[in-house]
């Protein structure tokens, strides 16, 4: 039976307007200037609304969101993003990992990630840490695990506060160790392990200040233990590559921002719709994937198919 998974990322439509000077007296000032000059024009709520409408019409079995819902991690932005999440659908249907903008500066969990907790928490025994109800996973409670149909959605957090000018990410040795154990258990259950992470495990296309700092260590875990698909955001560009896995190459797919207006064709908003089926015996890979790209059309204001292919 074919299972369908939508992948959206980097919404960036929450507004820092009206925040006080005290809240900007740190790294946020640079981010606020960037939002004021560029981001608020590039990322349009109307486009994200249109994407939601199309996505709901496509009715995938599940939705993956790979972070950067906010701009400068203000408490008002977390509350606004929570309303966008609720508008998209119920937590049981949507799995979320945070991005670097969602950890722009340190914010108490009660005023930030906790507001998204139901979309982030684990609901499987393989997860080594399960956050109490109403609270988001702490760094020690990632990776998260959610099983839906044949999929195990494994949420990795690469988001952490970084110095001004840096948009880098880090998974960390503790999370990598837990990830290796978790993937081994899930793969023993014959589940299709889909890794969700904001930063790409592939460095190509990212300057050092935007990369995952321990990408090599993450690739080592995936090469040794295996995963079936890796989905990431962060680049606001389409990215498609593979990394070595234990039996077969692992596809790594990056999706564009869900809200980017059409100023540059290569950045115009898109989302991905995967079809997932068990592969025939002897194919090497355990699962077969099709990928439909659905993109924003400025002429109609709607989203439509821009092509389909096998991975
Ligand atoms: Fe990002």
Boltz pocket constraint, residues with backbone or C-beta under 6 A from the ligand:
constraints:
  - pocket:
      binder: B
      contacts: [[A, 68], [A, 99], [A, 100], [A, 101], [A, 167], [A, 198], [A, 233], [A, 234], [A, 235]]
      max_distance: 6.0
